[in-house]
């Protein structure tokens, strides 16, 4: 009553197409995961860099206030390192240097802000000239 089917003449493409789609989707997922990881690492470095800049800027302001502490006798201060403990700059430091350029009353304060360690270390420098 039922006609016999010949299975040998059927050619199905479902399995190869399914395997191809699974492979393509797996590659897309791996690529997106790597992109997300590198993006997160980049944002972390950007935050460390910004914190280092703020540490350098704060150190520069401290250096200027030290030079201008006694307006009657402007002079450079000894090189110094400031370790910050405030919540925003915790773990950061600023290395301060002062130089008198030629005795003309022109001072150069250099502050190098450093944050982080290892691969996530950031360093920024701020120079301030004052008379």
N, C-alpha and C positions, 0 to 999 in steps of 0.2 A: 503494500500500500504506500509506504513512504519510499520515495526514490532514494537510492543510495547516493551518498555524497562521497566524492573522491577527495580525500584530504591532501593527497600529494600535489594536487593542482592549485591549492590555495597558497597564495603568497602574502603573508602579513608583514606590515612594516611598523606595527605598533610598538614592539619591544625595542628595536633600534632607535626609534624616535623618542621613546620614553627615557632610554639611557642617555641619549644626547641632551635632552632637556634637563635631566637631573645633573649631568656634568656641567652644563652651562650655568645653571642656577647655583651649584656649589662654588664654581669659580667666582661668580658675582658676589656671593656671601663672603668668601675669603678676601676678595679685593676691597669690599666695603669695610670689613673688620680692620684691615691694615690701614686704610685711609682714616678711619676713626681713631686708631691708636696713634698715628703720627700727628693727627690734628690735636689730640689731647696733650701730647708731648710738646708740641709747638706752643700751645696756650700756656702750659706750665713754665716754659722758658721765657715767654713774653712777660709773665707775671714776675718772675725772678729778675728779669732785666729792668722792669719798672721799679721794683723795690730797690735795686742797686742804684738806679738813678736818684731816687728819693734819698737814699743814704748819702750819696755823694753831695747832693744839694744841701742836705742838713749839715754835713761836715763842712761844706764851704761857708755856710752861714756862721757856724761856730768859729771857723778860722777868721772870718772878717771881724767878728765881735772881739776876738782876742787881739787882733792888730789894732783895732780902734778902742781898746779898753782904756788906754791912757792917751787922750788926744794931744797932750803936750809933748810926749816922747813916743812917736810912732816907731815901733820896731817889730821885727819878725819874732815868732815864737818857735820853740823847739818842735821838731817833727813829733807827731803824736798819732795814736790810734784810738778811735772812739768805738766802743762796742755798744750797740743799741739793744735795749731790752723792752722797748715799748711793743705793744701788740702788733702794730703794722710793720715794724722793722726788726722784730726779734730775730736774732741769729745773723744780723747784718753788721758790718763794720765800715768805718770810714778812715782811711789813712790820710792824714793832713800833712802837707809840706808848705813851707813859706820861704820865699826868696825875695831879697831886696835887689831890684834890677838897677845896678849902677849907682846906687846911693842918691838917686834923684828924688827920693821920696815915693817912688812907684813900687808897690809891693804886688807880688803874684802869689795867690793862695791856690794850691792845687789840692783837690779832695778826690780820692778814689774810693767809690762805694763798692763793697763786695758783699754778695749774698749767695747762699747756697754752697754746695760742695760737690765734688766729682763732676759728672757730666752736666749737672744742673746748676753749675756755678756761673754767676753773671758778675760782670765788673763794668762800671761806668765811671768816667772821670769828668769833673767839673773844674774849670779854671776861672778864678775871679781876680781881676786886676783892680787895685784901688790906690788912690793917692791921698 
